[in-house]
Amino acid sequence: MSPWKLLALPPLPEEPMRRLLAPLGDRVEVRLPATRDREGLLAALPEAEIVVGDWTGTLVLDAAAVAAAPRLAFVQQPSVGVNGYDLDALAAAGVPLANTPGVSAVAVAEWCLAATLALMRRLAAADAAVRAGEWPQQGLMPRELRGRRVGVVGYGPIGATCAGMFRALGCEVTYWTRTPRADPGFEDLETLLSACDVVVVVIALSEETRDLVDPGAMKQGALLVNAARGGVVDQRSLAAALRDGHLGGAALDVFEDEPLPAGDPLRDVPNVLLSPHVAGVTPEATSRLLTATLDNLAAALEGREVDAVVNGVSPVIRRKLARSSTA
């Protein structure tokens, strides 16, 4: 059998990408787009049978891109988020899309907890003051986390791990997810936002969740921690709520536009901790991610069921005959 043609889209140089996929051996022929743009993607898709996706969201598989890939049989996204894909178009073409749920749950949950503690204890302000020669021992007014009410928006592996960590520190934790649950910890989103001292956002971005969290609807003085996607939180409302003092602070690992543009108002508002989308980037999480990705690719090549298909297509991957491209 001839090697499967695998198109690798992650933003890595060719040689490191080939080394990462080397365990698949001669069962695949690894290719990268000639250029990291829409034109390069569309030029590379007609021969692709397997796609390893781009976790940055730069190279997206929308309906037109799916139509340009007549031989495509499987897409493996090496991250949890799949907002760069047209799931319906992939499903209509019979192409399963799998992600890697849970691999970064501990890393992201630890970041959320650390960021919350940094805001509560005002660590960044304390560091800046001491470096400036000040000693504001009575002026910083740090607060304790224990006993606070924490609301988690999203309850997949990351949300559940967050909840466990905050509970372990003595917090009262509730959560909201799109599917209501008969669970004392579940509450409606409006109540969660208006009553919680800390709101942790770890829900996937979709058309249903875009601008889901309105900072203006949160409790006066509350803290917002976003490790989901920038589009889940209304960023204009967030900047206003921080500027006028409605919120006590925010910690953001994600933004609508990444990197954060130079003129973005979030750069200048008070009491905000900014992070370069790094919550899930640890050696441990990366190792789990690579293992999950390679395991699924091996299963696809061997005709075994792949894990974590998110668009309802059969998890058994079958090679396709070429069909006409409509791109």
Steps between C-alpha positions, in 0.01 A plus 500: 500500500633844413566746785215724612555863408502695825480879492646655816372850584648579846724809500826307524798485263505205264774296664361517858157414360640198320683387814181521706316284246791258448342228721242448224783377280462444128124460533463873436648750260524823697439826315479862613335790316744697288381818673316552830203681351167427337655459157758251626234301685267472202789399273599217735155359574410315177745214569458492880351187653571587863534848645666583830348836588637839591448581868547873437187524287690663213439221247130416529295230333180675404249367246706618202815337636316172560368510144860543379603173667334214306722230650476617861412214737597624848588820685685491830504827692791511749310708753159514668357793304352429156362846422713515184288232331166478324375190681192468280704513180737233629209282611327539163822388331523199735822629660536441875662778700666400827650720769709430811275558802653503844868515406537856628242481780750507786717766339211736425331442836826573683537823300146603592567435867840675491354800316216527752744492791719761327199731469372436852841556660591782256834342422573698183427833672714403798791402278478822299486713815804341661698529175409870495640549850163505675384297798116505494445252779169654604383628163476190281209343689542139381215258565472131587354249256371251756124528549441689176227398258651387169297442184640290216358561152547175308521157656708279277826350626652845562195634681469191719870517587467871583207429727694233688800729554295793627295275729823361644588854612170543681299682232129453437491395133209499258506457124300557183510301180278504193332172598307544829582238762316364803795586721503732804814662358326606178333840482371725227748738342326818610512395865860385474618829350309719744588306817857372465811674631712334230380391154728255316425464128614174337226427246562435130432779253210445261225714352297413811769616740634809322470801737338261748647667808406863557734648763240768567266231634754380756503577870650833604869452579514145359796353314485357148745232385483403131694200370244402234505720188494877478170499314312337790527822702379836373839675501364854460272448797793350690725801440218733610425295813867508600540870424196610702579269793199272460736201495776453752734354240544259213754242387502429126692230316297541181384790284280565198810591299827326577762627557322781685521809274712792614205737529262264679339671803564193716868596501425816696215415737578444870506170687538269202749215470589426136642168382601388145263202456737280697275343765508156339861515384701287740742216418263257670195617303699505176609141560140391558391691190762335281416155635126547442556633149738222396278232655201624302697525177629145548145378563383671181774339294428157647123511452427520873253745651647840575416681823320827562318552168301821547288527184295180516677308221601136538833468687626232260709668232469376144711606207309679225504496125553845357189704442471820301597818680249785489746757635 
